[in-house]
Amino acid sequence: MFNDEKIPFVKPIRTRHQAIQPDESRTALKRKISLDDEADCCSKTKRPVFRASHDSELDDKALWTICSEYDSLHDWKSLAKYLTLSNQDIMLIEHKYDDLLECFYQMLIRWRLRRPENCNLSFLLNVINQKFGKSICLDKKKDAQLYFKLISKKKSIDNIRLNEKVMWNASDFMCENWKSIGRFLGLKETTLIQIEAKHLPIDGLRECCYQMLLTWSQQYSYEAFVKDLSIKLIEMNFKYYAKKLLEIF
């Protein structure tokens, strides 16, 4: 019924897991790691992160305000050297920009990129005050509000928002200083450069000014009111623009 042939013996194949399993006799005893030890060895050392307070934040607006309030713009080279900018940096800025105010501002922009460890408002104001004897007041809001009340002549414009028509009319007399106004309003330098590259060659200064105001009203919608813009213009010493803006109403 059954064949008498012998079935050949087949050696059992060890699985991969069994093949890499070490011999128990050769396995050394491992130290038991407690939960505290495991937490210590697995934890990563975190680098301290410097977070400047809002008062000490040195953004584009703060830099431009300092430049606007600095009365001796010819000192920008001396200040640049004190802030450890190289002669090559100074030559590049001087070659690219003709206006002293723009040279001063671009110098501070370059310093902020090169020396981020000292990039705070208090440090820069102390340098300007102690080394150059200049005192800069950045808070002019109270005086601007008083002047606004004087020129507004009790016009009820507190809740009037800036619309496209008002911004287009305002851009007619503000276009020559549109970039300065944009910096003071808090727009980033990259945003202003994009507006200039896109609209200046074809549409001119007025369109640049209009696009700047439009961008600002979208990014800072809570400030896009006629009263707020007028006060900011007064703070920038553009009182004439503030008067012209109120004459629209």
C-alpha positions as CSV (number, residue, x, y, z in Angstrom):
1,M,0.0,0.0,0.0
2,F,2.9,2.3,0.9
3,N,6.1,2.6,-1.0
4,D,9.1,1.4,0.8
5,E,11.2,4.3,-0.5
6,K,12.9,6.3,2.2
7,I,12.0,9.9,2.4
8,P,15.2,12.0,2.5
9,F,15.9,13.9,5.6
10,V,15.6,17.7,5.1
11,K,17.5,19.9,7.5
12,P,15.1,22.6,8.9
13,I,15.7,26.1,7.6
14,R,16.2,28.7,10.3
15,T,14.1,31.8,10.0
16,R,15.7,35.2,9.7
17,H,14.7,36.1,13.2
18,Q,16.2,32.9,14.6
19,A,19.4,33.4,12.5
20,I,20.2,36.8,14.0
21,Q,19.1,35.7,17.5
22,P,22.3,35.7,19.6
23,D,23.1,32.8,21.8
24,E,21.7,33.2,25.3
25,S,24.9,32.0,26.8
26,R,26.9,34.7,25.1
27,T,24.5,37.5,25.8
28,A,25.7,40.0,28.4
29,L,23.4,41.2,31.0
30,K,22.1,44.7,30.2
31,R,21.6,47.4,32.8
32,K,18.1,48.2,33.4
33,I,17.3,51.8,32.5
34,S,14.8,53.6,34.6
35,L,12.3,56.0,33.2
36,D,14.2,59.0,34.6
37,D,17.4,57.9,32.9
38,E,15.7,57.3,29.6
39,A,14.1,60.7,29.7
40,D,17.5,62.3,30.4
41,C,19.3,60.5,27.6
42,C,16.6,61.1,25.0
43,S,16.0,64.8,25.8
44,K,17.5,67.3,23.4
45,T,19.2,70.4,24.5
46,K,17.3,73.4,23.3
47,R,19.0,76.5,22.1
48,P,17.9,79.6,23.9
49,V,15.8,81.7,21.6
50,F,15.9,85.5,21.9
51,R,12.5,87.1,21.7
52,A,12.6,90.8,21.7
53,S,9.8,92.7,23.3
54,H,7.5,94.8,21.1
55,D,9.1,98.0,22.4
56,S,12.6,96.9,21.4
57,E,11.6,95.4,18.0
58,L,13.7,97.0,15.2
59,D,11.5,96.6,12.1
60,D,11.6,98.6,8.9
61,K,9.2,101.2,10.3
62,A,11.4,101.9,13.3
63,L,14.5,102.2,11.2
64,W,12.8,104.6,8.8
65,T,11.5,106.7,11.7
66,I,15.0,107.0,13.2
67,C,16.3,108.1,9.8
68,S,13.5,110.7,9.4
69,E,14.2,112.2,12.9
70,Y,18.0,112.2,12.6
71,D,18.9,115.8,11.8
72,S,22.5,115.3,10.7
73,L,22.2,112.9,7.8
74,H,25.9,113.5,6.8
75,D,26.8,111.4,9.9
76,W,25.6,108.2,8.3
77,K,29.2,107.1,7.3
78,S,30.5,107.6,10.8
79,L,27.6,105.8,12.3
80,A,28.1,102.9,9.8
81,K,31.8,102.6,10.8
82,Y,30.9,102.6,14.5
83,L,28.3,99.8,13.8
84,T,31.2,97.8,12.2
85,L,30.1,98.0,8.6
86,S,33.0,97.7,6.2
87,N,34.2,100.4,3.8
88,Q,33.0,98.2,0.9
89,D,29.5,98.3,2.4
90,I,29.6,102.1,2.6
91,M,30.9,102.4,-1.0
92,L,28.2,100.1,-2.3
93,I,25.5,102.2,-0.6
94,E,26.9,105.5,-1.7
95,H,27.3,104.3,-5.3
96,K,23.7,103.0,-5.5
97,Y,21.8,105.8,-3.7
98,D,22.1,109.5,-4.1
99,D,19.8,110.8,-1.4
100,L,21.3,111.1,2.1
101,L,18.2,109.9,3.8
102,E,18.0,106.8,1.6
103,C,21.7,106.1,2.3
104,F,21.1,106.4,6.0
105,Y,18.2,104.0,5.8
106,Q,19.9,101.4,3.6
107,M,22.9,101.5,5.9
108,L,20.7,100.6,8.9
109,I,19.1,97.8,6.9
110,R,22.5,96.4,6.0
111,W,23.6,96.6,9.7
112,R,20.5,94.8,10.8
113,L,21.3,91.9,8.4
114,R,25.0,91.8,9.4
115,R,24.7,92.2,13.2
116,P,21.4,90.5,14.4
117,E,22.8,90.0,17.9
118,N,22.7,93.8,18.6
119,C,19.7,94.5,16.5
120,N,17.3,96.1,19.0
121,L,15.9,99.6,19.3
122,S,17.4,100.5,22.7
123,F,21.0,99.6,21.6
124,L,20.7,101.8,18.4
125,L,19.2,104.7,20.3
126,N,21.9,104.5,22.9
127,V,24.6,104.5,20.3
128,I,23.1,107.5,18.6
129,N,22.7,109.4,21.9
130,Q,26.0,108.6,23.6
131,K,28.4,108.5,20.6
132,F,26.8,111.2,18.4
133,G,24.9,113.3,21.0
134,K,21.6,113.0,19.1
135,S,18.3,112.5,21.0
136,I,15.5,111.0,18.9
137,C,11.9,111.0,20.0
138,L,9.8,108.3,18.4
139,D,6.5,108.9,20.2
140,K,4.8,111.8,18.6
141,K,1.3,110.5,18.7
142,K,0.0,112.9,21.3
143,D,1.2,116.0,19.4
144,A,-0.2,114.6,16.2
145,Q,-3.6,114.0,17.7
146,L,-3.7,117.6,19.0
147,Y,-2.7,118.9,15.6
148,F,-5.3,116.7,13.9
149,K,-8.1,118.2,16.1
150,L,-6.9,121.7,15.1
151,I,-7.0,121.0,11.3
152,S,-10.0,118.7,11.2
153,K,-12.4,121.6,12.2
154,K,-14.7,119.2,14.0
155,K,-15.4,117.2,10.9
156,S,-17.2,113.9,11.7
157,I,-14.7,111.6,10.0
158,D,-13.8,109.3,12.9
159,N,-15.5,106.3,11.4
160,I,-14.9,106.9,7.7
161,R,-12.9,104.1,6.2
162,L,-10.5,104.5,3.3
163,N,-12.0,103.3,0.1
164,E,-10.4,103.0,-3.4
165,K,-11.7,106.4,-4.5
166,V,-10.2,108.2,-1.5
167,M,-6.9,106.4,-1.8
168,W,-6.7,107.2,-5.5
169,N,-7.4,110.9,-4.9
170,A,-4.8,110.9,-2.1
171,S,-2.2,109.3,-4.2
172,D,-2.3,112.3,-6.6
173,F,-0.6,114.6,-4.0
174,M,1.3,111.9,-2.0
175,C,3.0,110.1,-4.9
176,E,6.4,111.9,-4.6
177,N,7.0,110.4,-1.2
178,W,5.0,107.2,-1.5
179,K,7.9,104.9,-0.5
180,S,8.7,107.0,2.6
181,I,5.0,106.9,3.7
182,G,4.8,103.2,3.0
183,R,7.8,102.5,5.2
184,F,6.3,104.6,8.1
185,L,3.0,102.8,7.7
186,G,4.7,99.5,8.4
187,L,5.0,97.9,5.0
188,K,8.1,95.7,4.5
189,E,10.8,96.8,2.2
190,T,10.3,93.7,0.0
191,T,6.7,94.7,-0.5
192,L,7.6,98.2,-1.6
193,I,10.3,96.9,-4.0
194,Q,7.7,94.6,-5.6
195,I,5.2,97.5,-6.0
196,E,7.9,99.7,-7.6
197,A,9.2,97.0,-10.0
198,K,5.6,96.1,-11.1
199,H,4.0,99.5,-11.5
200,L,6.7,102.3,-11.8
201,P,8.0,101.6,-15.3
202,I,4.5,101.5,-16.9
203,D,2.0,103.3,-14.6
204,G,4.2,105.8,-12.8
205,L,4.5,107.2,-9.2
206,R,0.8,107.7,-8.7
207,E,-0.1,104.1,-9.3
208,C,2.8,103.0,-7.0
209,C,1.3,105.3,-4.3
210,Y,-2.2,103.9,-4.8
211,Q,-1.0,100.3,-4.7
212,M,1.0,101.0,-1.6
213,L,-2.1,102.5,0.2
214,L,-4.2,99.6,-1.1
215,T,-1.8,97.0,0.3
216,W,-1.6,98.8,3.6
217,S,-5.3,99.0,3.9
218,Q,-5.6,95.3,3.3
219,Q,-2.8,94.3,5.7
220,Y,-3.8,96.8,8.4
221,S,-7.5,96.9,7.9
222,Y,-8.0,98.0,11.6
223,E,-6.1,101.2,10.9
224,A,-7.5,101.9,7.4
225,F,-9.5,105.0,8.4
226,V,-9.2,108.6,7.3
227,K,-8.4,109.7,10.8
228,D,-5.7,107.2,11.4
229,L,-4.0,107.9,8.1
230,S,-4.1,111.6,8.8
231,I,-2.5,111.3,12.2
232,K,0.2,109.1,10.8
233,L,1.0,111.6,8.1
234,I,1.3,114.3,10.8
235,E,3.6,112.1,12.8
236,M,5.8,111.8,9.6
237,N,5.9,115.6,9.3
238,F,3.7,115.4,6.2
239,K,1.2,117.9,7.6
240,Y,0.5,119.2,4.2
241,Y,-0.7,115.8,3.0
242,A,-2.9,115.4,6.1
243,K,-4.6,118.8,5.3
244,K,-5.1,117.8,1.7
245,L,-6.6,114.5,2.7
246,L,-9.1,116.2,5.0
247,E,-10.0,118.6,2.2
248,I,-11.5,115.6,0.2
249,F,-14.4,115.5,2.7
